[in-house]
Amino acid sequence: MTRKIILLLALSFAIGSLGQAQSWRKLKKEAEEAYAAGNLSDAADKYEQAYRKKKKEDLILQAGEIYYTLRDYRKAVEAYRPIKDMNDKYPLVGLKFARSLKQDGQYDRAIQEFQAFADKYTGDGKDILKDIIQSEIRGCRLGMEAPAQANRDVELLLPGDGVNSDKQEFAPFPISDNEIFFSSSRGDRARIYTSKRTGTTWGNAEPPRNFPVVQSGQFGNGAMAPDGSRLYFTVCSDSREPWNDVKTRCEIFVTKRVGAVWSQPERLPDYINLDGATATHPFVAHQRGQEVLYFASNRDGGRGGMDLWYVTRDLGLDDNDFTFPVNLGPVVNSLGDEITPYYNVEDQSLYFASNGLVSMGGFDIFRATGDEVNWSQPDNLGMPFNSSADDYFYILNTSRTGGFLVSNRVFAGQKTETTQQDIFEFAVGGRRVMVKGNVYDRQSGEPINDIDVSLFQLFDDGRETELISRTFNEGNYSFEIMPNRRFRVEVSAYGYKLGSYRFSADDPNTFTYGQPIFLEAEGAAQPVAPPTTAEPVRPGQPTRPVEPGPVTAAPEGQPYITRGRDPRDNYEYETAAPRLQGTYYKVQLAAVGTYIPERFDNVSTLGRLDTERIMQRNLTRVLLGDFFSIDQARSVMKQAQSKGYSGAYVVEYKDGERYGKTN
């Protein structure tokens, strides 16, 4: 009997193991079937479930790749995490992991992962990859600084369900201030729609009247000539994968207005629509008797990926005899992708999106002035036009008082996912949103003067970033803020304990936030000593060996003013650090609004804490120094990064003057 029970238990175990094996294989098969049918979200979920049952890295890689394609950055992060260091087996997976963090707005963690990937990567093209990674890290730092430098005169709004749906909306083109053409993948394929505004409400989208029927493929990306005589648009291949403005192959067509109707579409010549290449995102401008057609293409002759090109034709003729395409050149075009051109003739400004220039997300919107092949260095438009997600299709409305853009960003409670792109409207000179309040003594109720107030932005994962810190002398404070974000206000005053509160600026009908703060006295507090340049000595602290290096050229502790020598880092600053002769290095930890030495106690054993107050900005750099070899500085930098200063980097100095960040 005992032997029979043992046999039954063994058989049950074998069947259970077989069922588990079948289970992950079945999930994998279902994932493959879902992918083949174009149900990518379901496919990624099935691959992830299969990985949980059977820890095969190939399964979670497939999930991560699909989430990355769907632009579900947070799920991509979690999928890539178990394999992020397996770059030998899965090339560049660590780079994709870092980029997913960046596009999820986790900039500090992204910097750490970009640096880790660069340190470990040993494959081909390391020099090129190093440049790409440095650009990505600069983009992360740009994103961290952007909220404090955001354009407060611009208000960003979602037009509502009349324009946006649960599919992909893109390519807005204003016909007037109250009517737009745009494209949408709602239904079975991408099409062009129109919506009209009554008051503040955009009406339900519908196909343009008398528009020609396009029999096959997806069509969209409409752009009308300034005189309304022609509408250029794209016809793109059908695909089971989601609409993608870069990967979906398209060709440019034109339809001409004949009275109240539009003519049968004509495909532009083969030298514009090259076989095997894509031509998309047309925009039309009229200049000097010419019609200029800007477009994006991955045709041969570009710098890499999608580039911006232009062709022209004589406005006196009604044919499609354009000149041969001309590349806009290396100032605008990068080794990455440049798409969605819009040219404002009035101020000769080209607006476009790029993921090859320094961006705070994937695609950011940039502006360059000039025409043809002569352009100024592009400027990143910053917030609120750009975000950690993808932003493109910038265009002004007809009155130039605002305009539209397209983004897959999360937007307060109105848009909670990054997997779909929507059309946003912006207005210049919009509402100004403020946080303000008064500060009082809790016991007496009297106002407290001379307060230091810091504003932090809060993120969903618990992180917070200091945006600005200022001193107020009359017992009250105020800051301009961006709407649709969460913040924390922190107030300090001599002789009082810290006070703080949190709030969400997500009420469209509220222009002012804030609350009074009552600080509690902490007794006879000792004043905070000014930052010293002498190395602190703590009980039990080992003495650092003194290395031979530069000699002091100015007394330590005596402030002096100088200016950075790097053209990208040439701010005038005041410091009391010893001014040494020769070359030496420091490790920059952060740039803060208010320097509080105690906040840097965890790294003070790594070197002397120095400060540099930037004269033109309300910021103070905090640095560790001095180091007389680059290897020693890099070693300290890595130790600082491990202690939470993920953005720390090495700065070179010569004869007491800052020469900028070292690679």
Summary of the structure (lengths in Angstrom):
residues: 663
radius of gyration: 29.0
end to end distance: 75.0
largest distance: 101.6
contacts: 2061
relative contact order: 0.07
helix: 22%
strand: 35%
